[in-house]
Amino acid sequence: MKWLLVCIYTTVLTTAATATLCGCKYLRPCYKNMLNSLLQPDEDPCIENVSIGASTVTIFLRALSEYCGRFIKVHSTRTTHEGRNLYEVVINSTLPLDKKTPVILLEAGQDGGSGSVALALYVIEQLVACSENKLMIQKVRWVILPSTNPDGHEYVRTNREPWKKNYSPNGKDIVAHGVDLTKNFEDSWGLCPPIIVNNAFSQDYPGPKAGSENETAFISDVLARYKTNIDTYVSLRRDGHGILYPLASRNTSIASIDQVKKRAGDIAAKVNQRAGGIQWFPNQSIYAMNGKPHCGHSVDFAFNKHGIKYAFEMRVFPETDRRIMSKFQTLPKGHDVSLRTGYFSGIREVYNSVVNDIQNKKPK
């Protein structure tokens, strides 16, 4: 189980009431048992301290499923072109899935890279490992797709070239691989500039048709299966810092988006309370953040196709800004820890908003 590095945790386990382990005040017995059974002396118990690869995701989820199966179920119904599993993690699967059961859907990694995948695994860890978060998994069902582009993720880890696509043959030219999954959903697909649509070598290539990729079909299947229950959908993306709402494909203001904007503002406020001193976490439309249309976006697909009112893109861990900043100043100690804690506060606010909605709908 080589997904962890160095940490002496034995004494911490016995003093969990006053110390923290992996961000938890109190460890669930199943998680403590998992660590005692599987952790080697030279390994770190915290997923956030680990170098994240496709094998890390698999090993971590299998371990959680084996030892904490009461709280978490892991499914894989599709694979990528290179044969890697696409995982669906369900937390609180025992909650009956009727019309009143709210679902929070988190999905990460469409554009390759480790930051968003690492955050998704951290959220899973906090929900399953930390007893103090028990209410967060009692009132809603969490569906988390922690790594939706593992082929692209593995390609990025080799540092061969800048990359954000998957790695399937594009069908036009055998030497050109990959489709930009963030542009492959069936909403305004192919309406962006044709030079991008027709260039299979471009990192922005949206694929031969909408929904052409296994990974896109996987996400679309989950959205369709839970569409009547999903209260909030959040797509975690790499290299950025902000919570973004529809629309992505056009710069249009629609009346139904006002409540979505307010919720985005509430989420951003919580992130800024914890990490605003590091870098301000803005909220705006996806179009406004990009400064141009982004066609085939999963958030627009969820919002327009499935009627999921609260659909967001959340950009995390600003890699580009960090590279620029580090040339001029030393980043503060604990930079990533502060950001990660802030992001989880934002996810907690998503949960709080869902619970508030439930309470407001109850008859008085």
N, C-alpha and C positions, 0 to 999 in steps of 0.2 A: 504494500500500500504506500507507494512513493509519491503521494500527493501532499506531503507535509514536510517542514524543515525542523529547526531546533527550538525546543521549549521545555522547561522543567515545569510540569503541571501538577505533580502529585500533591504538593502542599496546598496549591490553589483549590483543588477539588475539595479538600477538607475544610476550607474557609470560604466557601462560595458566598456566604451571607455577607461578607465584608469586602471581598475582592471580586474581580470580574475575570471571566475567562471567555475569550472570543466575543466580548461585548455583553455576555450574560451575567446577570446578578445571581441567578440560580439555575444550575443545569438540570435538565430533565433526567431522571434516572436512566432512561433508555439511551440517551446520548452519552452519559457518563459511562455506562456499560460498554458502549461502542468504543469509546476511547481506551478504556481499560483493556479491552479484548484485542484491539487492532493496532493501537499506536505503538510504534517502536521508540526506543530511547532517543534516537536522533531525529525524530519527526515532530512537527509542529501540529497542535490540535486544531488550529484555526484555518479555515479555508481561505480567509482573506490574506493570509501570509504566504500563500502557495503560488507557484508559477502555474498558470492555468493553461491546460491543453485539453484536447478531446478525451484523452485517457483519464485525466483528472476528473472531468465531468462524470464519466462512466463509473469510476471507482467510488467517488463520493456519493452518487445517487444510489448505487447498489448497496453500499454500507448503510445508508440511512434507511433504505427500504427493508433491509434485513433486521436491523436493530430497533427501528422506530416505526415499524409498519402499522402500528395503531394510528399514527398521525399522518403518514405520508404513503402515497401510492405512486409508483413510477411505471409509465407505459411507453412503449415505442412501437408505432404502427407503420412508420415509414423510415427509409434510409436515404442517404444522399447518393449522388452518382458514384462516389468512391466507397460506398458501403458503410458509412458511419451512421449510427443510430440518431434519430431525431426524437428527443425525449419530451414527454408531457408529464409534469409533476403535479399531482393533485394533493393538496393539503386540506384536511378535514373532509375526506371522501365519505365519511359516515353521515354527514349532514344530508338529509333527504333533498334530492334535487327536484323540488316542485317549482311552481311558478313564482313563489315568494322567496326562493333561495337566491341571495345575491352572490354573484361571482366577480372576483377581481382577477383579470387576466393580465399577467406580465409576460412579455416576450422579449428576448434579448439576442443580439449578435447577428442580425441580418447582414450588417455591413462588415463582418469579420472583426478581427481584433479581440483583445482580451478584456478590456475594461468593463464593457456592458455585461459580458458573460460572468465575470468575477462578481459584479454587483448582484446579479440574479442568484448566484450560488450563495452569496452572503445573506440575501433576504431569506432564502430557504433555510440556511443555518439558524438565523435569528428566530424564525417562526417555529422550527422544530426543536432546537436545542434549548431555548430560553423559556423557563417556566413562567417568568413574569409576562410573557407575551401570549399567555393562554387564551385571553379573551379575543385576541386577534384571529384565532383559528376556530373559535366556537360559534361566531355569529355569521361568518361568511365562508364560502369555499374559495380557496386560492387555486388558480390554475396557472402554472408557471412553465414556460417553454424556455429553458435556460441557455440553450445554444442552438439557434436556428440556422446557422451557417458554419458547421464544424469544418468543412473542407476549406472554406475561405480562411477561417481562423487558423488552421494548421499552416496554410500557405503564408499567411502574414507572419507567423512565428519564425519562419526561416529567414525573414528579412531579405528575400531575394529582390523584391521590388514593391513599390506602393501598391496595395491591393485591397479591394472591398467587395469583389464579386464572389460567387461560388466558383466551382471548378469543373462544371460540366462542359462537354464539347458544345459549341454554340450552333452546330448544324450547318453553318455557312462555310466555314473554313476549318479544316482539321487542326491547324496550328493555332487557332484562336480559341481560348477557353474562357468560360465564365460569363455569367449574367448578373447584373446588378439587381439583387433581390428587392431592394427598396423601391425599384421602379417596375416590378413585374406583376403587380396586382391589378385586378380588373376594375380600375377606376381611372378614367382619363388616360388609359394606356395608349402610348404611341402618339399622343397629341403634342408632345414637346418637340423641339427643333429636329427635323428629319436627319440632319447630319449625325446626331447622336443615335437615333433609332437604327440607322443603316450601318453604323460603324461597329462591327463585331469586336474590334480590338480596343474600343474605348472602355474605360472603367465605368462609364455611364450606360453601357449597352443594356437595354431593357428586356432583351430576349426576343425570340422569333414571334412570340405571341403572348398575350396576357395569361398568367398562370401556367407558364410552360415548365416551371421548375418543380422538382420534388419538394423543395423546402417551402416554396410559395403555397403549393397544394396542402402541405402539412399545416401551415398557419391558417389557411383558408378553411380547412376542415374543422379545426378547433373553434374558430370564430363562428362557423355555421352551427356546430353542435351546441354551443352554449349561448347563442345569440339572444334567446329570450331571457336569459338570466344574467348576462354580463352587465354589471353596473358601470364598471370602468375598465378600459383597456389601455395599457401603457406599453409602448414599444421603446425599449431601452436601446440607445444608439451610442456609438463610440465617438470620441474626439469632439466634445462640445460641453456646454454647460447651460442648461435651461430647460424649461417645460414648455412645450409647444402644442398648440391646438389647431384644428382644421381652419382653413383649408390649405392644402399643399399645392394643388394644381393651378389655382387662380387666386387673384387678389380681390376677393369679394367678401363683403360684410353681409352676414345673414342674421336675421333677428333671433333665430333659435340658438345662436352661439353665445349669447350673453351669459347664460348660467355656466357654460363651459369655461368662458374667460374668467369668471369669478372663481371657479374651483381651481383653475390653473394659478390664479393669484394667491389663493390660500396655500396651495402646495409650495409655490415659490417662497412664500413668507416663512414657512416652516424650515425649508432648506436654508434660507438666509439667516434664520435665528441661530443655527448651528455652524454654518460654514460661510456666512456672508462676509466675514472678515478676511477670508482667503480670496474669494472672488464672487462678485455679485451674481446671483442666479436669476436670470430674467424670465418673463413669460410673455409670449407673443405668438402670432400665427406662424405656421411652418413656412408659408410663403414669405412673410416678412423677414424671418430669420435668414432664409436662403437668398432673398433678393431676386428670386426668379422662380418660375413654376417647377414643381417636382411631380411629374406624372407617374401614375401607377403606385401611389403611396399606400401602405397598409392602413394608416390612420384614416385617410379619406375613404378607403374601401370599407372599413368598419363603420364609419360615420354615415356614409351615403348608402351603401349596399345593405348593411345589416341594421341600420338604425340605432347603433350604439352611441348614445348621447355623449358620454364622457370618454372620448378617445384622444389620446395624447402621444406625442413623441417626447421622450425624455433623454436629453443628451448628457452624457456623464464623462468625467475625467478628460479635461481639455488638453489632449496631447500636444496639439500644435501650439497653443498658447504657452504651455509649459516649456516647450523647447525654446521659444522666443524669450520668455521671462528668465530662464536659467542662464542665458547668455549675458544678462545684465545684473542679476542678483541671485543670491542663494535662496532657494525656496525654503520656507519655514519648516522646521522639524514637525513631523506628523502631518504633512500636507495632505497626503492621500487618506489618512485616517480621518481627518476633519471633513474632507469631501464625502467620504463614504458614510460617516455618521450623519452628515447633513442630508444626503440622498435618502437614507433610511427614514429620517424624520419626514421627508416628503412622502414616502410610501406609507408611513403610518398615518399621515394626514389623509391620504386616499381612503384608507380603512375608516378613519373617523368620519369622513364625509358620507361614506356608504351607510354606516351605522346611524348617523343623524338622519339620513333619508328614511331609513326603516322606522325610526322612532316617530318622525313627523307624519308618517303615513298611518300609524296606529290610530284607531278610533278613540276619541277622548270621552 
